[in-house]
Amino acid sequence: MASVNTSEGLSFDFSEEQVAVREAARDFAQTQLLPGVIERDENQVFDKGLLKKMGEMGFLGMMVSPEYGGGGMDTVSYVLAIEEIAKVDASAAVIMSVNNSLVCWGLEKYGTPEQKEQYLPRLATGEIIGAFCLSEPEAGSDATSQHTSAIDKGDHYLVNGTKNWITNGGISSVCMVIAQTDYEKKHRGINCLIIEKGLPGFEVGKKENKMGIRASDTHSLMFNDVRVPKSCRIGEDGFGFRFAMGTLNGGRIGIAAQALGIASGAFERALAYARERKAFGKPIFEHQAVQFKLSEMATRIDAARLLVLRAAVLKDQGRDFVKEAAMAKLFASETAMWTTTEAVQIHGGYGYVKEYHVERMMRDAKITQIYEGTSEIQNIVIARALP
Ligand code: CAA
């Protein structure tokens, strides 16, 4: 049993189950995800067979109750698994994080029994994949500024607009779409609708050609007079923005764990390389210039891990975790960017070519400072929560 202590009197041990989940994720990442990770990045496609296996392993609905076909696991198990997956393949980690945190979790917490019954069992097993659609061409950080409309037509909403940079946009069957119903009420006039692909007027737009997480599927989505039954709304009328914020609070823990995984994956590679590569008559690990980078990496990664685990434990205990999730995401994503850049530096010329993996990790790290709230937004969330 591994023991971890955090600040504010929180202390916890990993249970046997949590350790087993971490081991299973590590094994899956090493045996199933590592072969082909470079090609998937190059080809910008995540293998369907691998996604199916992730579903069979229970990685796509980890926190969903067993009643709805999920793993019924806690957030700590979830972050341990994401870290292991992201160490090897950050694209797999974001597919997993969005399906778990932004789709399944929000649906289970805020959905009606009928909505849960209809979608959760298939989402939890990966039979279908979900997407979370908040961002728009003109609404990124300023998320209340929604241009997509969902006009109340009595028994249905008429949805028009465009969503941008939607993770799982192409592979998803069901989308949680945030849209404005009443413009006068501002953010309190926003709704979240569960919209299925295939409805007339719902089109998948272009696939983004991204810097990193290239095997994960990112699209724009277009809605042109899409009729969505009222029964597809989450919560009461006008609850959509609070739904989005509440869901993103938890999502940020998943992305923090992804960033932590990217950082620790790059660190492990840099450490192994530094022990084996010789320069000036000795392994480069014995040069202080390299040692200091590695010790700094190890320290920042440990600090990030403690922040991620603290946020996960608070969430599991039903305590407020908004500030702590933002701190975890802020620090872990900055750690991922810095660590991967230094890992490339330690590898020298080898770090700049694909076979050594760290250049991909450096490209993958960047998005963790941007999506699910930029570092600047995390600072705003933290500052607003200061005593
Ligand atoms: N948790 C719960 N509720 C929150 C909240 C939070 N973290 N932040 C705000 N709210 C609530 C407020 O209480 C308020 O509700 P009431 O009026 O009902 O009391 C309401 O939301 C509006 O809040 P603000 O007045 O604070 O709104 P604002 O416009 O000043 O700022 C913001 C809000 C924090 C900047 C918000 O817009 C934000 O988080 N922006 C970032 C958006 C984001 O994270 N986008 C990520 C896209 S999704 C993605 O990346 C997924 C993917 O594909 C990987």
Residues whose N, C-alpha, C, O or C-beta is under 5 A from the ligand:
A	BS01	CAA	F132 L134 S135 G140 S141 D142 A143 T144 W165 I166 T167 H187 M245 G246 L248 V322 Y371 E372 G373 I377
